[in-house]
């Protein structure tokens, strides 16, 4: 694999047994063909309009000016309120930060531009649907099950297990990218395959060619359940952007912004998707929710909250490595020490906010209950952990449900794409200093230490 060295990967080694160290975080070894395309094809394109990161130009490129043909602001809140000022501020904060701070390679500039255009087109499609079918806003989003926790704490596997139950509605990756379909009234095509799935498959195939270790870090498939941060991104207010790009001023803007309107947008997006493709009870998941419990519960007051916990020091190593690794495809330079520094502070802040918000919930007699799921307790009995979630959520647990969950768990063993060796030293992180800084969280939720490298 390009950009890796493998330890203990001799003859007869199974993928699950490999210990892979990413040894090129600071000086990425990208495929030669990718560098050539970036330089010779994307370079000239990015020097022209294809590389422009200007809000008005991007709105025009998406098929709209600042207003649609009937005078409705394309950036207006999707639930019918607001004049677009809030969403425009978010968009301009993102574009300004990307322009000044991200140091994007040509292909990166083009990809940021295309991402924004796609998000604006989604806004247009949703607005059009809501104008023609105002009954969509009467869809009831009832008692969603929401998984929150840092990455690498079991959230993804729990999400996959719950999503395997046909009684629950999840968000497949392809649908998160293009929520509104090409058919009449935004539905999937009446016959034949949905082209959105094929486009998603091609995009993932390209990603895996450029970054072959990504599946070992975070497996993604077109049909697999995905986080709703992609839906929050239609407001340009989402952790998606700070995780994908080096955009510190946008990150600071996002941290200070009121997220309640974005969560109302998320609710509207779920209403649209439910109207388009059905579903009765949603299962959601995102690390973003850790520090947004008031906004989350304002939008979904009857949600069942499930919070996962794991030693945050090895989690930090894993998260920072994944972020540094994935930035190689769009940034000219990657500084893993800067990534480690930024995400050390960011995760500490997220956990502080979470503890404050959890304490406030606990002190409120009417506050929502939260089911705490600790990684070291979950892994020996994953199916039992899922059953606890069903009991907390009041969701029926049947023999069929258990069989489906067991089958999905058996089909997704840990390390099936290889086991990565995460090293704090690669990221300039002092484990003792981080252990002391994050002890408040471990003490609050009785989270034990794990070994760190």
N, C-alpha and C positions, 0 to 999 in steps of 0.2 A: 504493500500500500504506500502510495506517495505520502511523504511527510511524516513517516512514523519509523520507530524502531520497535521491535517486538522482543520481549524477554520471555523465556520459558515457552517458546513457540517452536519446539523441535518436532521431529517426526511423530506422528500419532497424536499431536495435540488437537483437541477439539476447540471450536471457536469459543466455547464458554470458559476454557482454561487459559486462554491467552492473556497475558498482561502486556498491554500496549501503552508505551509512553510516547506522547506527542512531543517530539524533540525539535520541532521547527515553529513554535509559536511566534518567536520574535522575527524570524526570517522564513516566512512560509515558502514551501516548495510547491507552487501551483503547477498544474499540468502545462506543458509547453504550448499546446494548442489554445488553452485559455488565455495565456499571456499574449499570444499572437493576435487572437480575436480582440482582446482588450485594446491592444496598441494600434492595430492596422484597420480594424473595422469600427470599433466603438470610439476610438480616439477622434477621428474626423467627425463622426456623428455628434459626439458630446460637445465638440467645439461649436456646434450650431444649435438650432432650436431643441434638438433631442436632449441636450444637456442643460437646458434652462430650468432653474428652480425658482420660478416667479409665480406667485399665487394667481394673478390674473391670466397669465399665459396658460397655466395648467388648467384653470377652469374653462378657458376657451377650447383647449385641446380636448377636454372631456366632453365637448359637445354642448357647452353652456357658457354664457357670460356670467356675471355675478348674479343674474336673475334668469329664470326660465322664461319661456316665451309668454306665459300668462302673467308674468310679473311676480312670481313667487321666488323668493331668494333661495338659490340652490343650497345655501349653507344654513338655512333656517332650521330650527329644531324639528326633528322628525315627528314629534308628537303634536305639532301644530303651534307651538309657542316659540318665542324668541325671534329676533330679526336677523340672525346670522352673525351678529357681532362676536358672540362667544366662539363659534366654530372657526370663523376667520382668524381670530386671535390665536387659536391653537394651531391652525395651518401655517400662519406666518411665523410663529415661534419655531415650528419644526423646520420650515424651509430655511429660515435665517440661520439656525444652528447648523443644519446640514451644509449650507453654503460656506460658512465661516470656519467650522470646527471639524467637520468629519474627514476632510482630506480624502475625498472619494476618488477612486480610479475611474476612468471613463465609463466602464460598464456599470459601476456603482451609481454614477450620476443618472445614467439612463434608467436603471432599475428603480431608483428612488422616484424619478419622474413618472414612470409607468405605474408604480404602486399608488401614488397620489391620484393619478388619472383614474385608475380602477376604483379607488375609494369614492371619488366624486361621482363616477358613473353609477356606483351602487346607491349613493344618496339620491341621484336623479330617478333611478328605477323605483326606489322605495317611495319617494314622494309621489311619483306618478300612480303607483298602486294605491296609496292611501287616498289620493284625490278621487280615484275612480271607484274605490271600494272602502269607504269610511268605516264599514262594519268590521274591518280588520282590527280597529282599535277596541272592539268589544271582546276580542279573544281573551280568554282568562288564562293567565299564567299562574297556576296554582301550585303551591307547596314544592317549589323546585328544591332539589338536593344539590347543595353547593359545597364543593371540596375546595378548601383553601390550605395552603402550606407552601413552604419554599420548594423550589425544584429539587429533585433527587430525594424527596422524603416519602415516596410512595404514592404521590398524587396521581401520576400518570397511570400506574397499574390499577389503582382503585377505580379511576375514571373508566378505564377499558373494561373492567369487570362489571361495573354497573351498566355501562353502555351495551354490554352483550345481552342484557335482559330486554326483550322486545316490549315489555311493559313500560320502559323508560325511554324518553326521547333525548338523544344526544345530537351533537353538531359534528357531522363528518368534515374532514379537512376541506374537501372540494367545495362543500356548501358554505364554509366560512369564507372562502376566497371569492365566490360568486353567489351570493345568497339568492338573487332573483334569476329565474331561469329564462331560456330563450323562447319558450312556448307562449301561447295566449295567456294573458293575465300573469305573466311571470312564472308560469308553472313549467315543469320539465317537458321535453318533447312528448307528443302523444305516442309516437312510435320511434323505435330505434334508441341507441344509446344517448345518454346525455353528454353533449360535447364538453361540459364543464369538468366531468370526471377525467376525460382524456387529456384536457389541458393541464389539469392538476398532476396527472401521472407523468406527463412530459417534463413539467417543472421539477418534480421530485427526482426524476432520472438524471436531469442535468445537475441538480444540486449534489447528488451522490457521486457523480463523475468528478466534480470539482473538489468535493470534500468527502472522501470515501469513509472517513471515520464517524461521520455524523450519525449514522444509524446506531452505532454503539453508544453514542451520547444521548440521543433522543430519537427513537424510531418514529417515523411518520409514514403513513400510507394514505392514499386518497380517501378510503372509506373509514379509516380509523377516527375515533372521536378526537376533537381538537378543542383547544381553549377558546373562549369567547372574546379574548383580547382582539381578535381580528374583527369582530363586530363592533367592539368599542372604538376601534381605529377609524370607523367611518366618521366619527366626531373629531379625529386627529388628537384624541385624548386617550392614550393607552400606553402601558409599559412596553408594548411591542417595539416602539421606536427607540427607547433608550437601551433595550436589550439588543437591538439589531445594529445600531450605529453609535459612533462616538459623538454624541450630541449633548454635552453637559449643560449648555444654557437652556435647551429644551427640557432636559430632565429637571432643572431647577424650576422652570415655569410650571411643569406638570405637577411637581411636588406641592407647589403653593396654590394650585388651582382647585376650586370646588369641583369635586367629581360627581356630585349628585345629578347634574343634568346629563352627563355621559351615561350614568346608570339608567336613567329614564330612557335614553336612546337605546340602550341594550334591551330593555323591556320591550320597546317598540319593535326592535329587530326580531326578537323571539316571537312576538305576535304575528309578524309578517311570515316568518318561517313556519309557524304552526298552521297558519291559514293556507300556506302553499302546499305543505307536505304532511300535515297532521302531527299527531303526538299529543299526549295528555299530561305527562309529567316530565319536566326537564331534569337532566343531571348536568351540572355545570362544573367548571374547574378552572382556576387560575391563581397563580401566586399574587397577582395584583390585588385580589380581594383581602389579603392579609391586613393591609393598612387602610382599607376602605369599608369597614363594617357598617358605619352609619349610612353611607351612600347606598351600599348593597341592600341593607335592610329597609331603607326608605322605598326602594324600588320593588323589593320582594319581601314584604313584612312577614309572610308565612313560610319563609325558607327554612329548610333543615340545614344547619351548618355543620360541616365535618372538617376539623382542622388536624392535619398531620404534623408530626413532630419528629425531628432527628437532630443529632449533634450538629450544630450549625457550622462548625469549623471544617470538617470534610465536605459538607455541603457547599461552603464557600469555594473550596478548591475546585470542586466539580463545576459549579456554575461559572466561575471565572475562566476556567479552561475552555468550556464550551463557547462562551462569548468571544474569547480571544481567537479561538479556532475558526468560528464562523465569520468573523469580520474579514478574514483574508480575501474573501471573494469580492468584496466591494470597496475596501479601503486600500490606499496605497501602502500604508505602513500600519503595523500592529505593534502596540507596546503592551506586552502582557503584564508588566509591573504596574502600569497605569490602570489597566483593567482590574488587576487585583486590588489596587488602592481604592478605585472608584466603587467597586462592588463590596469591598469590606465595609465602607461607610454606608452604602445603600442598604445592605442587608441588616446592618445594625440598626439603622433608622427604621426600617420596615418592622423589625421585631419590637423595637421600643413602642412604635405606634400601635402595634397589635396588642401588646400587653396593656397599654392604657385603655384601648377600646374594649378588650376582653374584661378588664376590671370594671369598666363602666357598665357593661352588660350584666356582669355578675351582681352588681350593686342595685340594679334596677329590677324591682319585683316583676315587671312586665317584660324584662329583657329576654331575648331569644336564648335558648339553651344551645350549647355547642358540644358536640361529641369530639373528644380528644382521642386521636389514634396515634400511638407512638410506634415508630418504625420497628424498634427491637421487639415489641409485642406483636406487631402485625405479621411480620414475615414468617414466624413459625406456624401461623394459623391464619392464612389470608382469607380463606373462605369464612372462617368464624368471624373475622373482622368485618367482612362485608355483611354478614348476617346481623351484626350489631348495628350497622348503619341502617339496615332495613327496619330493625326494631325501633330505632330512634326516629326514623322518618314515618313510621306507621305504614310502611309499604309491605304488601303481602309477600311472605316467604313460603314458596311451595317447593315440592320435590323437583318440579321442572325448572324453577329458578335456580335451585342449588346445582342441578346438572349442568345448566348453561354456564354458570359462574365457574364451576370446576373445570369444565371443558376449556373455557377461555384461559383460565389460569395455567392449565397444563400446556396449552399451545404457546405460551409466552414465557419460557424460563428466563431467569435473569442471566445476562451475559451471552445471549444467543448470537449476538453480533460481535462478540469479543469483549474482553474486560479491560477497561482503561485504568492506567496507573496515574492518579492525579497527585502532583507534587506541589506543595505550597511554595517551595523555594523558587520554582519556575515563575511564580507570580509575585515574588517579593513579599510574601506574607509570613509574618512571624506567628507560629501557632500558639505560643504562650501568651503573646499580647492579645491575640484574637480570643483565646479561651477566657482570659480575664474580662475582656470587653463584653463578651456575650454570655457571661455566667448568669446575669439577671434573668435571661430567657430560660436557660436550662433549669434554674432554680424554680421559676414560676410554674413550669409545666413538667417537672420531674423527668428531665431528659438526660440520660447518662452520656458520658464521654465515649467516643470511639477512638480507635487508633488513627493517627494521621501520619502522612508521609511528608 
